[in-house]
Amino acid sequence: MLYWWRAVVKPVVDDSVFGFSKEERWVERVVVASSFGTLWWWRLRGEVESLVVVVEAKKELMMDIGVADFLGWWLYYLTVIIGTIRIVKVVMWFGVILLLRRVEVNQVDSIGNEEKV
């Protein structure tokens, strides 16, 4: 889907609207990634919540929980954990980038002050 957007949709829209091809900026990449991530999460939640509800209903009715029910429950929580780890990783990545830029700016300022003295 993302390849289709970059290979077909974006060149046609750029040519129609601007008359030339524009370079893709990082802001556009963030917006596209977040929208695809949100759509993926929304669809996945709708499909997988039913698996968890079935297991909970069977538990309340004192029915046996089968291997398939357990695997569906396990897959749901595994996916949630992976998604959470990816979100935390991105937040840490942004923090490191912001921290390193501040350190570089401070080092450049300190070097400039020493030369003046």
PyRosetta script that sets phi, psi and omega in degrees:
from pyrosetta import init, pose_from_sequence

init()
pose = pose_from_sequence("MLYWWRAVVKPVVDDSVFGFSKEERWVERVVVASSFGTLWWWRLRGEVESLVVVVEAKKELMMDIGVADFLGWWLYYLTVIIGTIRIVKVVMWFGVILLLRRVEVNQVDSIGNEEKV")
pose.set_psi(1, -43.7)
pose.set_omega(1, -179.9)
pose.set_phi(2, -67.7)
pose.set_psi(2, -37.6)
pose.set_omega(2, 177.4)
pose.set_phi(3, -64.0)
pose.set_psi(3, -41.5)
pose.set_omega(3, 178.3)
pose.set_phi(4, -58.9)
pose.set_psi(4, -41.8)
pose.set_omega(4, -179.7)
pose.set_phi(5, -64.0)
pose.set_psi(5, -44.6)
pose.set_omega(5, -178.3)
pose.set_phi(6, -74.2)
pose.set_psi(6, -35.2)
pose.set_omega(6, -173.8)
pose.set_phi(7, -85.5)
pose.set_psi(7, -32.6)
pose.set_omega(7, -173.4)
pose.set_phi(8, -117.6)
pose.set_psi(8, -55.1)
pose.set_omega(8, -171.1)
pose.set_phi(9, -67.4)
pose.set_psi(9, -51.3)
pose.set_omega(9, -175.5)
pose.set_phi(10, -61.9)
pose.set_psi(10, -46.5)
pose.set_omega(10, 178.2)
pose.set_phi(11, -61.1)
pose.set_psi(11, -38.3)
pose.set_omega(11, 179.9)
pose.set_phi(12, -67.6)
pose.set_psi(12, -44.2)
pose.set_omega(12, 179.8)
pose.set_phi(13, -66.4)
pose.set_psi(13, -43.8)
pose.set_omega(13, 178.6)
pose.set_phi(14, -60.2)
pose.set_psi(14, -43.4)
pose.set_omega(14, -180.0)
pose.set_phi(15, -67.1)
pose.set_psi(15, -38.8)
pose.set_omega(15, -179.2)
pose.set_phi(16, -71.6)
pose.set_psi(16, -42.7)
pose.set_omega(16, -174.6)
pose.set_phi(17, -85.4)
pose.set_psi(17, -50.4)
pose.set_omega(17, -173.1)
pose.set_phi(18, -97.5)
pose.set_psi(18, -23.9)
pose.set_omega(18, -177.1)
pose.set_phi(19, 87.2)
pose.set_psi(19, -1.2)
pose.set_omega(19, 177.3)
pose.set_phi(20, -152.7)
pose.set_psi(20, 166.7)
pose.set_omega(20, -179.1)
pose.set_phi(21, -84.9)
pose.set_psi(21, 129.2)
pose.set_omega(21, 178.3)
pose.set_phi(22, -97.5)
pose.set_psi(22, 149.7)
pose.set_omega(22, 175.5)
pose.set_phi(23, -73.9)
pose.set_psi(23, 140.2)
pose.set_omega(23, 179.1)
pose.set_phi(24, -79.5)
pose.set_psi(24, 125.8)
pose.set_omega(24, -179.4)
pose.set_phi(25, -94.1)
pose.set_psi(25, 166.1)
pose.set_omega(25, -177.3)
pose.set_phi(26, -68.4)
pose.set_psi(26, -28.0)
pose.set_omega(26, 178.4)
pose.set_phi(27, -65.1)
pose.set_psi(27, -41.7)
pose.set_omega(27, 177.8)
pose.set_phi(28, -63.8)
pose.set_psi(28, -39.1)
pose.set_omega(28, 178.4)
pose.set_phi(29, -64.4)
pose.set_psi(29, -39.8)
pose.set_omega(29, 179.3)
pose.set_phi(30, -65.3)
pose.set_psi(30, -43.4)
pose.set_omega(30, -179.5)
pose.set_phi(31, -64.0)
pose.set_psi(31, -44.9)
pose.set_omega(31, 179.6)
pose.set_phi(32, -64.9)
pose.set_psi(32, -43.6)
pose.set_omega(32, -179.8)
pose.set_phi(33, -64.1)
pose.set_psi(33, -42.1)
pose.set_omega(33, -179.8)
pose.set_phi(34, -68.8)
pose.set_psi(34, -36.7)
pose.set_omega(34, 179.1)
pose.set_phi(35, -69.3)
pose.set_psi(35, -41.7)
pose.set_omega(35, 176.3)
pose.set_phi(36, -65.0)
pose.set_psi(36, -39.6)
pose.set_omega(36, 177.0)
pose.set_phi(37, -62.8)
pose.set_psi(37, -40.8)
pose.set_omega(37, 179.4)
pose.set_phi(38, -66.9)
pose.set_psi(38, -44.5)
pose.set_omega(38, 177.4)
pose.set_phi(39, -62.7)
pose.set_psi(39, -41.4)
pose.set_omega(39, 178.6)
pose.set_phi(40, -62.1)
pose.set_psi(40, -45.2)
pose.set_omega(40, -178.6)
pose.set_phi(41, -63.8)
pose.set_psi(41, -41.8)
pose.set_omega(41, -178.2)
pose.set_phi(42, -63.4)
pose.set_psi(42, -47.3)
pose.set_omega(42, 179.7)
pose.set_phi(43, -66.9)
pose.set_psi(43, -42.5)
pose.set_omega(43, -179.4)
pose.set_phi(44, -63.6)
pose.set_psi(44, -42.7)
pose.set_omega(44, -179.7)
pose.set_phi(45, -61.0)
pose.set_psi(45, -42.5)
pose.set_omega(45, 179.6)
pose.set_phi(46, -63.5)
pose.set_psi(46, -38.5)
pose.set_omega(46, -178.3)
pose.set_phi(47, -77.8)
pose.set_psi(47, -36.3)
pose.set_omega(47, -171.5)
pose.set_phi(48, -90.6)
pose.set_psi(48, -25.0)
pose.set_omega(48, 179.3)
pose.set_phi(49, -60.2)
pose.set_psi(49, -32.8)
pose.set_omega(49, 178.8)
pose.set_phi(50, -62.6)
pose.set_psi(50, -36.0)
pose.set_omega(50, 177.8)
pose.set_phi(51, -63.2)
pose.set_psi(51, -41.0)
pose.set_omega(51, -179.6)
pose.set_phi(52, -70.4)
pose.set_psi(52, -38.6)
pose.set_omega(52, 179.4)
pose.set_phi(53, -64.0)
pose.set_psi(53, -39.5)
pose.set_omega(53, 179.0)
pose.set_phi(54, -62.5)
pose.set_psi(54, -43.8)
pose.set_omega(54, 179.8)
pose.set_phi(55, -63.8)
pose.set_psi(55, -43.3)
pose.set_omega(55, 179.3)
pose.set_phi(56, -64.7)
pose.set_psi(56, -40.2)
pose.set_omega(56, 179.0)
pose.set_phi(57, -64.9)
pose.set_psi(57, -41.4)
pose.set_omega(57, 178.0)
pose.set_phi(58, -64.3)
pose.set_psi(58, -36.3)
pose.set_omega(58, 179.7)
pose.set_phi(59, -66.2)
pose.set_psi(59, -41.1)
pose.set_omega(59, 179.9)
pose.set_phi(60, -68.5)
pose.set_psi(60, -33.7)
pose.set_omega(60, 179.6)
pose.set_phi(61, -85.1)
pose.set_psi(61, 4.5)
pose.set_omega(61, 179.5)
pose.set_phi(62, 60.1)
pose.set_psi(62, 34.2)
pose.set_omega(62, 176.3)
pose.set_phi(63, -90.7)
pose.set_psi(63, 160.0)
pose.set_omega(63, 177.9)
pose.set_phi(64, -70.6)
pose.set_psi(64, 136.4)
pose.set_omega(64, 176.3)
pose.set_phi(65, -94.9)
pose.set_psi(65, 119.8)
pose.set_omega(65, -176.2)
pose.set_phi(66, -83.8)
pose.set_psi(66, 175.8)
pose.set_omega(66, 179.8)
pose.set_phi(67, -63.9)
pose.set_psi(67, -40.0)
pose.set_omega(67, -179.9)
pose.set_phi(68, -63.4)
pose.set_psi(68, -39.6)
pose.set_omega(68, 177.2)
pose.set_phi(69, -64.0)
pose.set_psi(69, -44.4)
pose.set_omega(69, 179.2)
pose.set_phi(70, -63.8)
pose.set_psi(70, -41.5)
pose.set_omega(70, 179.0)
pose.set_phi(71, -65.4)
pose.set_psi(71, -38.3)
pose.set_omega(71, 176.2)
pose.set_phi(72, -63.4)
pose.set_psi(72, -44.0)
pose.set_omega(72, 177.6)
pose.set_phi(73, -63.1)
pose.set_psi(73, -44.7)
pose.set_omega(73, -179.6)
pose.set_phi(74, -64.1)
pose.set_psi(74, -42.1)
pose.set_omega(74, 179.4)
pose.set_phi(75, -63.7)
pose.set_psi(75, -39.8)
pose.set_omega(75, 178.9)
pose.set_phi(76, -60.6)
pose.set_psi(76, -52.6)
pose.set_omega(76, -177.6)
pose.set_phi(77, -69.3)
pose.set_psi(77, -31.1)
pose.set_omega(77, 174.8)
pose.set_phi(78, -64.3)
pose.set_psi(78, -42.5)
pose.set_omega(78, 178.6)
pose.set_phi(79, -64.7)
pose.set_psi(79, -40.9)
pose.set_omega(79, 177.9)
pose.set_phi(80, -62.8)
pose.set_psi(80, -42.7)
pose.set_omega(80, 179.9)
pose.set_phi(81, -64.9)
pose.set_psi(81, -43.3)
pose.set_omega(81, 178.8)
pose.set_phi(82, -62.7)
pose.set_psi(82, -43.8)
pose.set_omega(82, 178.0)
pose.set_phi(83, -61.9)
pose.set_psi(83, -41.9)
pose.set_omega(83, 178.7)
pose.set_phi(84, -64.2)
pose.set_psi(84, -41.8)
pose.set_omega(84, 178.5)
pose.set_phi(85, -62.9)
pose.set_psi(85, -40.4)
pose.set_omega(85, 178.9)
pose.set_phi(86, -64.6)
pose.set_psi(86, -39.2)
pose.set_omega(86, 178.9)
pose.set_phi(87, -65.5)
pose.set_psi(87, -44.9)
pose.set_omega(87, 178.9)
pose.set_phi(88, -63.0)
pose.set_psi(88, -38.7)
pose.set_omega(88, 179.1)
pose.set_phi(89, -62.4)
pose.set_psi(89, -42.4)
pose.set_omega(89, 179.0)
pose.set_phi(90, -66.3)
pose.set_psi(90, -41.7)
pose.set_omega(90, 178.5)
pose.set_phi(91, -63.1)
pose.set_psi(91, -42.6)
pose.set_omega(91, 178.0)
pose.set_phi(92, -65.3)
pose.set_psi(92, -37.3)
pose.set_omega(92, 178.9)
pose.set_phi(93, -62.1)
pose.set_psi(93, -45.6)
pose.set_omega(93, 177.2)
pose.set_phi(94, -63.1)
pose.set_psi(94, -39.0)
pose.set_omega(94, 178.0)
pose.set_phi(95, -62.9)
pose.set_psi(95, -42.5)
pose.set_omega(95, 179.1)
pose.set_phi(96, -64.8)
pose.set_psi(96, -42.7)
pose.set_omega(96, 179.5)
pose.set_phi(97, -61.9)
pose.set_psi(97, -45.6)
pose.set_omega(97, -179.9)
pose.set_phi(98, -65.2)
pose.set_psi(98, -39.7)
pose.set_omega(98, 179.8)
pose.set_phi(99, -66.7)
pose.set_psi(99, -43.4)
pose.set_omega(99, -179.1)
pose.set_phi(100, -66.6)
pose.set_psi(100, -35.5)
pose.set_omega(100, 177.7)
pose.set_phi(101, -65.7)
pose.set_psi(101, -39.7)
pose.set_omega(101, 178.5)
pose.set_phi(102, -65.9)
pose.set_psi(102, -39.6)
pose.set_omega(102, 179.5)
pose.set_phi(103, -65.9)
pose.set_psi(103, -41.7)
pose.set_omega(103, 179.1)
pose.set_phi(104, -63.7)
pose.set_psi(104, -40.6)
pose.set_omega(104, 178.7)
pose.set_phi(105, -64.4)
pose.set_psi(105, -42.3)
pose.set_omega(105, 178.9)
pose.set_phi(106, -65.1)
pose.set_psi(106, -38.3)
pose.set_omega(106, 179.3)
pose.set_phi(107, -67.6)
pose.set_psi(107, -38.8)
pose.set_omega(107, 179.3)
pose.set_phi(108, -66.2)
pose.set_psi(108, -40.3)
pose.set_omega(108, 178.4)
pose.set_phi(109, -64.6)
pose.set_psi(109, -41.2)
pose.set_omega(109, -178.3)
pose.set_phi(110, -68.9)
pose.set_psi(110, -35.0)
pose.set_omega(110, 178.5)
pose.set_phi(111, -67.4)
pose.set_psi(111, -40.9)
pose.set_omega(111, -179.5)
pose.set_phi(112, -65.8)
pose.set_psi(112, -35.2)
pose.set_omega(112, 179.9)
pose.set_phi(113, -69.9)
pose.set_psi(113, -35.8)
pose.set_omega(113, -179.3)
pose.set_phi(114, -67.7)
pose.set_psi(114, -33.9)
pose.set_omega(114, 179.9)
pose.set_phi(115, -69.8)
pose.set_psi(115, -29.9)
pose.set_omega(115, -178.9)
pose.set_phi(116, -75.4)
pose.set_psi(116, -25.9)
pose.set_omega(116, -177.0)
pose.set_phi(117, -78.3)
pose.dump_pdb("model.pdb")
